[in-house]
């Protein structure tokens, strides 16, 4: 493709975020002419949500060919199960958290069927992206998969999920502030070329959210803004063809923590703390980041998780090794030194981390 060619990207065709959507799934899918589907539920969610889903699909004349709960995301198991599904399947619906959505997404890719994403929490932007996390030879590996044809989100389900998942989503979304700055830094150092459209959408996603007035993190408006913004972030990755608009040095710290921590936390929780740290390192919008993480109660929650300064120190040093092909602030020795200094001197980080 020449430099003059335009993008050709895939974005969701069906996108519906409302209260009570789980009981409207049949209506939503029938609008798009789906009549035969397979359902992948997260562990325990068939009993919790299945009745509303099955009743809704039956009322719209949609046949459930197969339904199962997903506990194993080993790539060999996912591939084997995918090719045992009926050929007349018209869509794969994933309902749940990461594992159910990842297995459904990869199955849809293998069988060339549309994928319908129905997340039950907002712990990160994976529900709206083409990235899939599978276990390959015993390690969790992120692989490129398939953008959702549809995203259906029930606000009531999301806000009734444990608070840790909401806070994880907050942390993952706020990270777009530092990720964007890392991407610009990378271009300024001659290592890449920023995609202006992807950057604009990623910035709009986070700016819309951080300017939202809310009472608590369980407010309908807060949840809807969080979901909408995470969806936009997923689309920005599809435009860019990589994760750069939404994932920078703060994500590298989190991935390093996953490797070294005795008790890794939810990805977005680690990312949120790392975002605050990196906003100070970058000297970029740190007051906005701090305000959001304070006002939502994110910092108060993070303080209860047991994350430590020592682990963050080690993660800062390991971060460049996570993606050596990138060139974020943490790929530069002087900024790693600055990160260590801030980590030990900033009063908020010293309260949140032990």
C-alpha positions as CSV (number, residue, x, y, z in Angstrom):
1,X,0.0,0.0,0.0
2,X,1.4,3.4,-1.0
3,X,1.6,6.3,1.4
4,X,-1.2,8.0,-0.6
5,X,-3.7,5.2,-0.1
6,X,-6.5,5.7,2.4
7,X,-7.3,3.3,5.3
8,X,-9.7,0.5,5.0
9,X,-10.9,-0.3,8.5
10,X,-13.6,-2.4,10.1
11,X,-15.8,-0.8,12.8
12,X,-18.8,-2.2,14.7
13,X,-22.1,-2.0,12.8
14,X,-24.3,-2.8,15.8
15,X,-23.6,-0.7,18.8
16,X,-26.1,-0.4,21.6
17,X,-25.5,0.8,25.2
18,X,-28.6,1.0,27.3
19,X,-30.2,-0.2,30.6
20,X,-31.8,-3.7,30.3
21,X,-30.1,-4.6,27.1
22,X,-29.5,-8.2,28.1
23,X,-33.2,-8.8,27.8
24,X,-33.3,-7.0,24.4
25,X,-30.6,-9.1,22.7
26,X,-33.0,-11.0,20.5
27,X,-34.5,-7.8,19.1
28,X,-31.0,-6.3,18.6
29,X,-29.7,-9.3,16.7
30,X,-32.9,-9.8,14.7
31,X,-32.5,-6.2,13.4
32,X,-29.3,-7.5,11.7
33,X,-31.0,-10.7,10.4
34,X,-29.1,-13.1,12.6
35,X,-31.2,-16.3,13.1
36,X,-28.7,-19.0,14.2
37,X,-26.1,-18.2,16.8
38,X,-23.7,-19.8,19.3
39,X,-23.2,-18.3,22.7
40,X,-20.0,-18.3,24.8
41,X,-20.6,-17.4,28.5
42,X,-18.1,-16.5,31.1
43,X,-17.9,-18.9,34.0
44,X,-21.0,-18.8,36.1
45,X,-22.8,-16.4,33.9
46,X,-25.2,-18.9,32.3
47,X,-27.1,-19.2,35.6
48,X,-26.8,-15.4,36.3
49,X,-27.8,-14.0,32.9
50,X,-28.8,-16.9,30.7
51,X,-32.6,-16.8,31.3
52,X,-32.9,-13.2,30.0
53,X,-30.7,-14.0,27.0
54,X,-32.4,-17.3,26.1
55,X,-35.9,-15.9,26.5
56,X,-35.1,-12.8,24.4
57,X,-33.5,-14.8,21.6
58,X,-36.4,-17.3,21.5
59,X,-39.0,-14.4,21.4
60,X,-37.3,-13.1,18.3
61,X,-37.1,-16.5,16.6
62,X,-33.3,-16.8,17.0
63,X,-32.0,-20.4,17.5
64,X,-29.2,-21.0,19.8
65,X,-27.2,-23.8,18.2
66,X,-24.6,-24.2,20.9
67,X,-24.0,-22.6,24.3
68,X,-21.1,-23.2,26.6
69,X,-19.1,-21.6,29.4
70,X,-15.5,-20.7,28.7
71,X,-12.8,-21.5,31.3
72,X,-10.0,-22.5,29.0
73,X,-8.4,-20.1,26.6
74,X,-5.5,-22.3,25.5
75,X,-5.2,-21.7,21.8
76,X,-5.3,-25.4,21.0
77,X,-8.5,-25.9,22.9
78,X,-10.1,-22.8,21.3
79,X,-9.2,-24.0,17.8
80,X,-10.5,-27.5,18.4
81,X,-13.8,-26.3,19.8
82,X,-14.2,-23.7,17.0
83,X,-14.2,-26.3,14.3
84,X,-16.7,-28.5,16.1
85,X,-19.4,-25.8,15.9
86,X,-22.2,-26.1,13.3
87,X,-21.5,-24.8,9.9
88,X,-24.9,-23.0,9.7
89,X,-23.8,-20.6,12.6
90,X,-24.4,-17.0,11.6
91,X,-22.8,-15.2,14.5
92,X,-20.7,-15.9,17.7
93,X,-21.9,-14.1,20.8
94,X,-19.4,-13.7,23.7
95,X,-21.0,-12.8,27.0
96,X,-18.8,-12.1,29.9
97,X,-15.3,-10.9,30.8
98,X,-12.0,-11.4,29.1
99,X,-11.9,-15.2,28.5
100,X,-15.4,-15.5,27.0
101,X,-14.9,-12.6,24.7
102,X,-11.4,-13.7,23.7
103,X,-12.5,-17.2,22.9
104,X,-15.6,-16.0,21.0
105,X,-13.5,-13.4,19.1
106,X,-10.9,-15.9,18.0
107,X,-13.5,-18.5,17.1
108,X,-15.3,-15.9,14.9
109,X,-12.0,-15.2,13.2
110,X,-11.2,-18.8,12.5
111,X,-14.7,-19.6,11.1
112,X,-15.2,-16.3,9.4
113,X,-18.4,-15.5,11.3
114,X,-19.4,-12.1,12.8
115,X,-18.5,-11.6,16.4
116,X,-20.9,-10.0,18.9
117,X,-19.3,-8.6,22.0
118,X,-21.4,-8.5,25.2
119,X,-19.1,-7.5,28.0
120,X,-20.3,-7.7,31.6
121,X,-17.6,-5.5,33.0
122,X,-15.5,-2.5,31.8
123,X,-12.1,-3.5,33.1
124,X,-10.4,-2.5,29.8
125,X,-11.0,-1.7,26.2
126,X,-10.6,-5.2,24.9
127,X,-14.3,-5.7,24.3
128,X,-14.2,-3.1,21.5
129,X,-10.8,-4.0,19.9
130,X,-9.4,-6.7,17.6
131,X,-6.9,-7.8,20.1
132,X,-7.3,-11.2,21.8
133,X,-5.4,-12.7,24.7
134,X,-4.9,-16.5,24.5
135,X,-2.6,-18.9,26.3
136,X,0.1,-20.2,24.0
137,X,2.6,-22.7,25.4
138,X,1.6,-21.7,28.9
139,X,2.0,-17.9,28.4
140,X,-0.7,-15.3,27.9
141,X,-0.1,-13.8,24.5
142,X,-1.9,-11.0,22.7
143,X,-2.7,-11.8,19.1
144,X,-4.5,-9.9,16.4
145,X,-8.0,-11.2,15.9
146,X,-11.3,-9.7,14.7
147,X,-13.1,-6.4,15.4
148,X,-16.7,-7.0,16.8
149,X,-19.5,-6.8,14.3
150,X,-21.6,-5.7,17.2
151,X,-21.2,-4.5,20.8
152,X,-24.2,-4.8,23.2
153,X,-23.8,-3.4,26.7
154,X,-26.3,-3.5,29.5
155,X,-25.6,-0.6,31.8
156,X,-27.4,-2.3,34.7
157,X,-25.0,-5.4,34.4
158,X,-21.9,-3.2,34.2
159,X,-22.7,-1.1,37.2
160,X,-23.5,-4.2,39.3
161,X,-20.2,-5.7,38.6
162,X,-17.6,-5.5,41.4
163,X,-16.2,-2.0,41.8
164,X,-12.7,-3.3,41.0
165,X,-13.7,-3.8,37.3
166,X,-15.1,-0.2,37.1
167,X,-11.9,1.2,38.6
168,X,-9.9,-1.0,36.2
169,X,-11.8,0.6,33.3
170,X,-11.2,4.1,34.6
171,X,-7.4,3.4,34.9
172,X,-7.3,1.9,31.4
173,X,-9.2,4.8,29.9
174,X,-7.2,7.6,31.6
175,X,-4.0,6.0,30.3
176,X,-4.9,7.2,26.8
177,X,-3.5,10.6,28.0
178,X,0.0,9.3,28.6
179,X,-0.2,6.8,25.7
180,X,-0.9,9.6,23.2
181,X,2.0,11.6,24.5
182,X,4.4,8.6,24.2
183,X,3.3,8.1,20.6
184,X,4.0,11.8,19.8
185,X,7.3,11.5,21.6
186,X,8.1,8.4,19.4
187,X,7.4,10.3,16.2
188,X,9.4,13.4,17.4
189,X,12.4,11.0,17.8
190,X,12.1,9.7,14.3
191,X,10.9,6.2,15.3
192,X,7.4,6.1,13.9
193,X,4.7,8.2,12.2
194,X,1.6,9.0,14.2
195,X,-1.8,8.4,12.5
196,X,-3.6,11.7,13.0
197,X,-7.1,10.2,12.8
198,X,-6.4,7.5,15.4
199,X,-4.7,10.0,17.7
200,X,-7.7,12.4,17.4
201,X,-10.2,9.6,18.3
202,X,-8.1,8.3,21.2
203,X,-7.9,11.9,22.6
204,X,-11.6,12.6,22.1
205,X,-12.4,9.3,23.9
206,X,-10.5,10.2,27.0
207,X,-11.4,13.9,27.0
208,X,-15.1,13.2,26.8
209,X,-14.9,10.9,29.8
210,X,-12.7,13.1,32.0
211,X,-15.0,16.1,31.6
212,X,-18.1,14.2,32.6
213,X,-19.9,15.4,35.7
214,X,-21.0,12.5,38.0
215,X,-22.0,11.7,41.5
216,X,-20.7,8.2,41.9
217,X,-19.1,5.6,39.7
218,X,-22.4,3.8,39.6
219,X,-24.3,6.6,38.0
220,X,-25.8,5.6,34.6
221,X,-24.2,8.6,32.9
222,X,-20.8,7.7,34.3
223,X,-21.0,4.1,33.2
224,X,-22.3,5.1,29.7
225,X,-19.5,7.6,29.2
226,X,-16.9,5.1,30.4
227,X,-18.2,2.4,28.0
228,X,-18.6,4.8,25.0
229,X,-15.1,6.1,25.5
230,X,-13.5,2.6,25.8
231,X,-15.3,1.7,22.6
232,X,-13.8,4.7,20.8
233,X,-10.4,3.8,22.1
234,X,-10.8,0.3,20.6
235,X,-11.7,1.8,17.3
236,X,-8.6,4.1,17.4
237,X,-6.4,1.0,17.6
238,X,-8.1,-0.4,14.5
239,X,-7.4,2.8,12.6
240,X,-3.8,2.8,13.7
241,X,-3.3,-0.9,13.0
242,X,-1.6,-1.2,16.4
243,X,-2.1,-0.4,20.1
244,X,0.1,2.8,20.1
245,X,-2.8,5.3,20.4
246,X,-4.0,3.6,23.6
247,X,-1.0,1.9,25.1
248,X,2.3,3.5,26.0
249,X,4.9,3.4,28.9
250,X,2.1,3.0,31.5
251,X,1.0,-0.2,29.9
252,X,4.6,-1.4,29.7
253,X,4.9,-1.0,33.5
254,X,1.7,-3.0,33.9
255,X,2.9,-5.8,31.7
256,X,6.2,-5.9,33.6
257,X,4.2,-6.0,36.9
258,X,2.4,-9.0,35.5
259,X,5.7,-10.8,35.2
260,X,7.4,-9.9,38.4
261,X,4.7,-9.2,41.0
262,X,3.8,-11.8,43.6
263,X,0.2,-10.7,43.3
264,X,-0.6,-8.9,40.0
265,X,-3.7,-6.7,40.1
266,X,-6.2,-6.1,37.4
267,X,-4.5,-4.7,34.3
268,X,-6.4,-1.3,34.4
269,X,-5.7,-0.8,38.1
270,X,-1.9,-1.2,37.5
271,X,-2.2,1.0,34.4
272,X,-4.0,3.7,36.3
273,X,-1.3,4.1,38.9
274,X,1.4,3.9,36.2
275,X,-0.5,6.6,34.2
276,X,-0.3,9.1,37.1
277,X,3.4,8.3,37.5
278,X,4.1,8.8,33.7
279,X,2.0,12.0,33.5
280,X,4.4,13.5,36.0
281,X,7.4,12.1,34.1
282,X,6.1,13.6,30.9
283,X,5.0,16.8,32.6
284,X,1.8,16.4,30.7
285,X,-1.8,16.8,32.0
286,X,-0.9,15.4,35.4
287,X,-3.3,17.6,37.2
288,X,-6.2,16.3,35.1
289,X,-5.1,12.7,35.6
290,X,-4.8,13.3,39.4
291,X,-8.2,14.9,39.5
292,X,-10.0,12.0,37.8
293,X,-8.3,9.3,39.8
294,X,-9.0,11.2,43.1
295,X,-12.6,12.1,42.3
296,X,-13.6,8.6,41.2
297,X,-12.1,7.0,44.3
298,X,-9.5,5.2,42.1
299,X,-6.6,6.1,44.4
300,X,-8.5,5.0,47.5
301,X,-9.2,1.6,45.9
302,X,-5.7,1.2,44.6
303,X,-4.3,1.8,48.1
304,X,-6.1,-1.4,49.3
305,X,-4.6,-3.7,46.7
306,X,-1.1,-4.1,48.2
307,X,0.9,-2.9,45.2
308,X,4.4,-1.9,46.3
309,X,7.0,0.8,45.4
310,X,9.7,-1.9,45.1
311,X,7.7,-3.7,42.4
312,X,7.1,-0.5,40.5
313,X,10.8,0.3,40.7
314,X,11.6,-3.0,39.1
315,X,8.8,-2.6,36.6
316,X,10.2,0.7,35.4
317,X,13.5,-0.9,34.6
318,X,11.9,-3.9,32.9
319,X,9.4,-1.8,30.9
320,X,11.6,-1.2,27.8
321,X,12.2,-4.9,27.4
322,X,8.4,-5.6,27.1
323,X,8.3,-3.9,23.7
324,X,11.9,-3.1,22.6
325,X,10.6,-2.0,19.2
326,X,8.8,1.0,20.8
327,X,10.4,4.2,21.9
328,X,8.4,5.6,24.8
329,X,9.7,7.9,27.5
330,X,10.8,4.8,29.5
331,X,13.0,3.7,26.7
332,X,15.3,6.7,27.6
333,X,17.5,6.3,30.7
334,X,17.1,9.8,31.9
335,X,13.3,9.4,32.0
336,X,13.5,6.1,33.8
337,X,15.6,7.8,36.4
338,X,13.1,10.6,36.7
339,X,10.3,8.0,37.1
340,X,12.2,6.4,40.0
341,X,12.7,9.8,41.7
342,X,9.0,10.7,41.4
343,X,7.9,7.3,42.5
344,X,9.8,7.8,45.8
345,X,9.0,11.4,46.3
346,X,5.4,11.9,45.2
347,X,3.0,11.9,48.2
348,X,0.1,10.3,46.4
349,X,2.2,7.4,45.1
350,X,3.7,6.9,48.5
351,X,0.2,6.6,50.0
352,X,-1.2,4.3,47.3
353,X,1.9,2.0,47.0
354,X,3.4,0.2,50.0
